Amino acid sequence: MFWEKYNSIKIKETILEALKQNLDYRSESVLGLPATVLDPEVFYQDAPFLKDAPFMQTMVANPNHIGCHTLGESEPAFAGTQAIEKELIDICATQIFAAKIDSYDGYVASGGTEANIESLWVHRNMFMRKQGARLDEIAIVYSEDTHYSIPKGANLLQLKSIILSVDDSSREIIYEEMKQKLVEAKAGGIRFFILIMNMSTTMFGSVDDIQQCSQIMDEEELDYHIHVDGAYGGFIYPFAKPQQELTFQHSKINSFSLDAHKLVQTPYGTGICIMRKGLIENALTEEAQYVKGKDYTLIGSRSGANAIAIWMILRTYGSEGWKAKTARLIDRTDRLCQNLKERGIGFFRNPYMNIVAMRAEDIPKALVHQFQLVPDSHENDARWYKIVVMEHVSQGAIDRFLFAWDDLMHH
Ligand SMILES: *Cc1c(COP(=O)(O)O)cnc(C)c1O
């Protein structure tokens, strides 16, 4: 896993050079595009602070990254910044998820939700077009701790859901029951399966065991492919656990979702969708005649500034710096868990993640409000409250929580 760190001068120069290669509405005759500069009364181009702010400059230049730029032709008007998006997708596919060179397609999506739905859409159409599947013969298989964007996608795409229970303490899928549900589904006419593996659930930071799950799928001789939801953990888990198995090296894994706007601290609108080459064609909208290269994405028009924001951060750290940054979050989480253990507070935590879900019965309600702990459910009685050790969750803030707990429990 390696990508080079750039200094701020190189980052700025690369982006300014890319912007130069993009179309400039002001200096060229651009008569045919349904696009223009940002409103000049509000977003004036000669604002002095823009000079040293390449991300803001990209916002104001307003490049449209519509479509997918890892295959075929793209809108030539924004080729400069689209090349940076391609480089970003390459880093994520080859360095984080061990794809071979040029063996993937991908794009910067609006978020993890879109990246997940795009991948479900691609898989559904692949089963229907390549294998003659009927809609009612395809199901999505996922644990009950899975993010709600997956059932959202199932609803939109009219696919059945097979929801797997997890063990209350380990948050691990209950394999006996999984097997049974799959046998029932098969008997009920389901012939094609999209298996979701969480590279960390949002509530618990639990990571699904691909070996166990694919063994069961194989034993039942099911026709299936795997999508990995790395929207929360994709930018931390593979760095904390370099030997992890959720990569393109696993032949059943077809696709990944990532969210930069969680752990990478980019502005919202920065999801990433990556899949094996040859798949995204299943989401091609032929009718997108006015878009050069047509459209393989769910979103349509999208700001090129989003790709620039992610690229800038990954390049500012380089892979080594990124590893060090995520290791600091893991260290802080380790220390928190140690402190919880000493106090006898029950919790779940994956050792390669920065989420700690604490048993609700061990946490006084006053602390939930004071420290804005998030419950597993806002509707039913909470059974868990979580702490997510993000950048701003300092050791001091964690200490204040622990001391407040001590005060309440001992007085
Ligand atoms: C946040 C999240 C999503 C959805 O991402 P959005 O960026 O909110 O659309 C999907 N899956 C997981 C595991 C997440 O944590």
PDBQT file of the ligand as one rigid body, heavy atoms in Angstrom, charges set to zero:
ROOT
HETATM    1  C1  LIG A 501     -22.644   6.527   6.287  1.00  0.00    +0.000 C 
HETATM    2  C2  LIG A 501     -22.806   5.176   5.730  1.00  0.00    +0.000 A 
HETATM    3  C3  LIG A 501     -23.503   4.948   4.532  1.00  0.00    +0.000 A 
HETATM    4  C4  LIG A 501     -24.233   6.023   3.787  1.00  0.00    +0.000 C 
HETATM    5  O1  LIG A 501     -23.446   7.084   3.488  1.00  0.00    +0.000 OA
HETATM    6  P1  LIG A 501     -23.980   8.555   3.181  1.00  0.00    +0.000 P 
HETATM    7  O2  LIG A 501     -22.697   9.196   2.847  1.00  0.00    +0.000 OA
HETATM    8  O3  LIG A 501     -24.651   9.076   4.402  1.00  0.00    +0.000 OA
HETATM    9  O4  LIG A 501     -24.881   8.438   2.009  1.00  0.00    +0.000 OA
HETATM   10  C5  LIG A 501     -23.574   3.661   4.059  1.00  0.00    +0.000 A 
HETATM   11  N1  LIG A 501     -23.002   2.653   4.721  1.00  0.00    +0.000 NA
HETATM   12  C6  LIG A 501     -22.324   2.833   5.876  1.00  0.00    +0.000 A 
HETATM   13  C7  LIG A 501     -21.710   1.652   6.564  1.00  0.00    +0.000 C 
HETATM   14  C8  LIG A 501     -22.199   4.103   6.414  1.00  0.00    +0.000 A 
HETATM   15  O5  LIG A 501     -21.534   4.268   7.566  1.00  0.00    +0.000 OA
ENDROOT
TORSDOF 0
